[in-house]
Structure formats: C-alpha cells, structure tokens
Amino acid sequence: MTTEAEGRTWVRGTLERHQLDDSSWIDIGLGWLADPDEIYAALAEGVAWRQATIWTYDHNRPEPRLSASCRPGVEAPHPAVTEIHKTLRRHYGVELSGVGLSMYRDGRDAMGAHRDRDLRHCEDTLIAIVSLGATRPWTLTPRNSRTPAMDIAPASGDVVVMGGRAQVNWLHGVPPALGARGGRISMQWRWTSGRGRPERGGGSRAPRMYGGGR
C-alpha cells in the first residue's frame, strides 16, 4: 500500500445508537469511511478468498459466498483495516480479534436470517459490520415474532454494530437480491463478554439458508 494511503484518515464518520428493545441496540454510521471503493479494491485483490462448505438442514453444501480473514497491522491488505480495528476497540472499550471477510459476488449470494450462536455466550456481545461495494438488503428481525423485518441496507462505507442481547433477541441476514449488480464485501469484528448461559446446538456456520444461498 502506498505511503499516501498510510498517511490518510479513513474513519471519518460518527455512530448513532438505536434501541432495538430494552436490552438490545444497534449503532449505525452512515458514510463512516473515506473512499470505500479503494478499500474494496484492495480487499478484493489482496486477500486469499476461498469457498467453504456449510451445513444446510441435513447436508453440507458449498457456501454461496467467498470468505477470508486478515489481521490488523503489518499484514493488513489496506491501512484502513487497522484504523477501523483501532477505532472500534477504542470506542467500545473491548478487545477485538482478527477481521472476518465475506464477499457477496452478486445478488444470488444471500445469508438466511440467523444469530451468531457460535459465539456460545450471546447475552452480551458486539458484532461490527463494515459494508463495502454494492448496497444489498441487510435485515433485522425480532426473534420468535411475526413482526416484519427491518431493512438497514448499508451502503458502501457504512458501519452497523449490534450490541447487548442482539444475538439472543434478534436475527440478521442478507436476503437474495436477484438482478443486483456488483459485489459486496462485508468486514466483521466480533466480541463476547463470555457471560450468561451458553448456547446449544449449531452456530452461524449452520444457518437457515434462503433458496439462493449467502
């Protein structure tokens, strides 16, 4: 990455909190990143993308998206990754691990509504998602409720952070958008306090899938 990129400030926006219920919240930062197209290109070309398998109902199938990971610091494919990591850690006061990456290649890639149960302890968690590239539906639905899903639809450079009991009380997903053009990259940071009753059963590696995949 060029010296110019390393010297720039990439996080420029603010976060606005919205209460989902008495114990769950979501922070949204619109236009949170400067020049998200540059960051998208660096991640698309600079990390080792792979197609994993995922358990769907009763069998394994190719996960209909690409996945990767990276570590903040000298190994990051773009200096914005490290700046985002440090900003989130400082803002929320929690220690974050490496960065998970997902590439939605087109509108056929889609993730069913799910909770991140593989964190095991979901009573107090933090899930931060930075969106790059094409705008796609991104939904939140109250668990065990017939209330219609809310579509957050983050644009390129937006950040969405779920906290509190959001992984207990709410489902999030990326439904298919047939006809949508352009790829989308999701950058994810996750943390759990480790408190509360552990989850049972499969985690987000075994989500309920929409017909088209993630």
MITORFI-305911 format. One record per residue (C-alpha): residue number from 0; x, y, z. Coordinates in Angstrom, 2 decimals, padded with zeros to 5 digits. Layout:
N
> NUM, X, Y, Z
...
***
This chain:
214
> 0, 000.00, 000.00, 000.00
> 1, 001.28, 003.46, -000.84
> 2, 002.64, 005.92, 001.69
> 3, -000.20, 008.26, 000.70
> 4, -002.78, 005.68, 001.76
> 5, -000.96, 005.00, 005.01
> 6, -000.96, 008.69, 005.88
> 7, -004.67, 009.26, 005.29
> 8, -007.50, 009.24, 007.80
> 9, -010.00, 006.58, 006.73
> 10, -012.57, 006.63, 009.55
> 11, -014.39, 009.93, 009.39
> 12, -018.00, 009.36, 010.48
> 13, -019.92, 009.11, 013.72
> 14, -022.20, 006.45, 015.19
> 15, -025.86, 006.88, 016.07
> 16, -027.46, 004.45, 018.53
> 17, -030.94, 002.96, 018.09
> 18, -032.55, 000.80, 020.77
> 19, -033.97, -002.42, 019.34
> 20, -035.52, -003.40, 022.68
> 21, -034.80, -002.91, 026.38
> 22, -031.53, -004.88, 026.20
> 23, -030.51, -004.82, 022.53
> 24, -029.18, -001.97, 020.42
> 25, -027.69, -001.15, 017.05
> 26, -025.25, 001.63, 016.17
> 27, -025.25, 002.89, 012.57
> 28, -022.59, 005.04, 010.96
> 29, -023.52, 006.38, 007.52
> 30, -020.60, 007.33, 005.30
> 31, -018.30, 006.18, 008.08
> 32, -015.33, 005.52, 005.79
> 33, -013.50, 007.74, 003.34
> 34, -013.03, 006.34, -000.19
> 35, -014.62, 002.91, 000.39
> 36, -014.11, 001.99, -003.28
> 37, -010.34, 002.00, -002.78
> 38, -010.66, -000.23, 000.27
> 39, -012.98, -002.60, -001.60
> 40, -010.50, -002.97, -004.45
> 41, -007.61, -003.61, -002.07
> 42, -009.52, -006.36, -000.24
> 43, -010.91, -007.94, -003.42
> 44, -007.40, -008.29, -004.85
> 45, -005.25, -008.55, -001.75
> 46, -006.64, -011.42, 000.34
> 47, -006.91, -015.17, -000.27
> 48, -010.63, -015.74, -000.86
> 49, -011.96, -019.27, -000.50
> 50, -015.29, -021.06, -000.76
> 51, -016.11, -023.01, 002.37
> 52, -018.83, -025.58, 002.96
> 53, -021.81, -025.02, 005.20
> 54, -024.34, -027.32, 006.87
> 55, -027.81, -026.76, 005.40
> 56, -030.66, -028.67, 007.03
> 57, -029.25, -032.20, 006.59
> 58, -026.14, -032.00, 004.40
> 59, -023.03, -029.98, 003.59
> 60, -023.05, -027.75, 000.55
> 61, -020.67, -025.14, -000.91
> 62, -021.20, -021.87, 000.88
> 63, -022.60, -019.49, -001.77
> 64, -020.18, -016.69, -000.99
> 65, -016.42, -016.35, -000.57
> 66, -014.71, -015.99, 002.79
> 67, -011.35, -014.77, 004.01
> 68, -009.70, -013.26, 007.06
> 69, -006.91, -010.86, 007.86
> 70, -005.10, -009.41, 010.84
> 71, -004.83, -005.70, 011.61
> 72, -001.29, -004.35, 011.48
> 73, 001.51, -005.00, 009.04
> 74, -000.33, -007.91, 007.39
> 75, -003.47, -005.90, 006.63
> 76, -004.20, -005.55, 002.89
> 77, -005.06, -001.85, 003.38
> 78, -004.25, 000.61, 006.19
> 79, -007.97, 001.31, 006.68
> 80, -008.36, -002.19, 008.17
> 81, -006.02, -001.37, 011.03
> 82, -007.56, 002.06, 011.57
> 83, -011.08, 000.60, 011.73
> 84, -009.91, -002.05, 014.19
> 85, -008.31, 000.52, 016.49
> 86, -011.28, 002.88, 016.25
> 87, -013.80, 000.18, 017.18
> 88, -011.66, -001.11, 020.02
> 89, -011.19, 002.37, 021.43
> 90, -014.85, 003.40, 021.00
> 91, -016.35, 000.29, 022.65
> 92, -013.56, -000.48, 025.09
> 93, -013.32, -004.19, 024.24
> 94, -010.56, -006.34, 022.82
> 95, -011.26, -007.49, 019.26
> 96, -009.70, -010.38, 017.38
> 97, -008.89, -010.60, 013.69
> 98, -011.16, -009.50, 010.89
> 99, -013.60, -011.83, 009.15
> 100, -014.33, -011.08, 005.49
> 101, -017.23, -012.15, 003.28
> 102, -017.65, -011.47, -000.43
> 103, -021.15, -011.49, -001.91
> 104, -020.36, -011.86, -005.59
> 105, -023.80, -010.91, -006.89
> 106, -027.46, -010.86, -005.85
> 107, -027.66, -014.65, -005.76
> 108, -025.35, -014.82, -002.75
> 109, -027.52, -014.47, 000.34
> 110, -027.48, -015.33, 004.04
> 111, -030.60, -016.53, 005.82
> 112, -031.79, -014.86, 009.00
> 113, -029.67, -016.17, 011.87
> 114, -027.94, -015.43, 015.18
> 115, -024.20, -015.73, 015.72
> 116, -024.63, -018.63, 018.11
> 117, -021.09, -019.89, 017.55
> 118, -020.01, -017.18, 019.98
> 119, -021.56, -019.56, 022.55
> 120, -022.22, -016.80, 025.10
> 121, -024.64, -014.35, 023.46
> 122, -026.03, -012.43, 026.43
> 123, -023.59, -009.55, 025.93
> 124, -021.87, -009.33, 022.54
> 125, -020.58, -006.87, 019.99
> 126, -020.80, -007.53, 016.24
> 127, -019.44, -004.78, 013.98
> 128, -020.01, -005.00, 010.21
> 129, -018.48, -002.60, 007.69
> 130, -020.03, -002.76, 004.22
> 131, -018.09, -002.11, 001.01
> 132, -019.26, -002.18, -002.60
> 133, -022.82, -002.68, -003.77
> 134, -025.75, -001.85, -001.49
> 135, -027.65, -005.01, -000.55
> 136, -030.61, -005.71, 001.73
> 137, -029.46, -006.35, 005.30
> 138, -032.30, -007.26, 007.60
> 139, -033.04, -007.34, 011.33
> 140, -035.99, -009.37, 012.60
> 141, -037.19, -009.86, 016.20
> 142, -036.71, -013.47, 017.22
> 143, -039.90, -015.50, 017.74
> 144, -042.03, -012.72, 016.32
> 145, -044.12, -012.15, 013.22
> 146, -043.01, -008.53, 013.06
> 147, -041.75, -007.71, 009.53
> 148, -038.01, -007.44, 009.09
> 149, -036.32, -004.06, 009.08
> 150, -034.02, -003.49, 006.11
> 151, -030.95, -001.47, 007.12
> 152, -029.40, -001.75, 003.60
> 153, -025.96, -000.32, 004.44
> 154, -024.25, 001.47, 001.58
> 155, -020.55, 001.31, 000.78
> 156, -018.58, 002.78, 003.67
> 157, -021.37, 002.39, 006.24
> 158, -020.93, 000.51, 009.53
> 159, -023.52, -001.39, 011.55
> 160, -022.76, -002.51, 015.12
> 161, -025.10, -004.83, 017.05
> 162, -024.75, -005.00, 020.82
> 163, -026.23, -006.08, 024.12
> 164, -028.60, -009.04, 023.73
> 165, -028.98, -008.55, 019.98
> 166, -027.65, -012.07, 019.30
> 167, -030.26, -013.50, 021.67
> 168, -033.31, -011.45, 020.72
> 169, -032.78, -010.64, 017.04
> 170, -031.98, -012.32, 013.71
> 171, -029.90, -010.68, 010.99
> 172, -029.45, -011.73, 007.39
> 173, -028.69, -010.81, 003.79
> 174, -031.63, -011.93, 001.62
> 175, -031.12, -012.54, -002.10
> 176, -031.47, -009.63, -004.50
> 177, -031.84, -011.14, -007.95
> 178, -030.77, -008.71, -010.61
> 179, -028.46, -006.79, -008.28
> 180, -025.18, -005.88, -009.89
> 181, -021.76, -005.57, -008.37
> 182, -020.11, -007.34, -005.48
> 183, -020.27, -006.52, -001.79
> 184, -017.61, -007.16, 000.82
> 185, -018.52, -007.40, 004.49
> 186, -015.83, -006.83, 007.14
> 187, -016.74, -008.24, 010.56
> 188, -015.41, -007.85, 014.08
> 189, -016.90, -009.89, 016.97
> 190, -016.63, -009.93, 020.76
> 191, -018.44, -011.66, 023.60
> 192, -018.24, -010.98, 027.31
> 193, -018.45, -014.72, 027.97
> 194, -021.21, -014.16, 030.48
> 195, -024.58, -015.86, 030.60
> 196, -025.92, -019.27, 029.66
> 197, -024.09, -020.89, 026.73
> 198, -025.98, -021.54, 023.52
> 199, -026.88, -025.08, 022.48
> 200, -026.95, -026.54, 019.00
> 201, -025.36, -025.34, 015.77
> 202, -023.97, -021.88, 015.34
> 203, -023.82, -019.48, 012.44
> 204, -021.79, -022.00, 010.48
> 205, -025.06, -023.92, 010.19
> 206, -027.61, -021.18, 009.42
> 207, -031.02, -021.44, 007.88
> 208, -030.50, -020.58, 004.22
> 209, -032.62, -018.80, 001.67
> 210, -033.05, -020.63, -001.61
> 211, -030.24, -018.85, -003.42
> 212, -027.50, -019.07, -000.77
> 213, -025.48, -016.44, 001.01
***
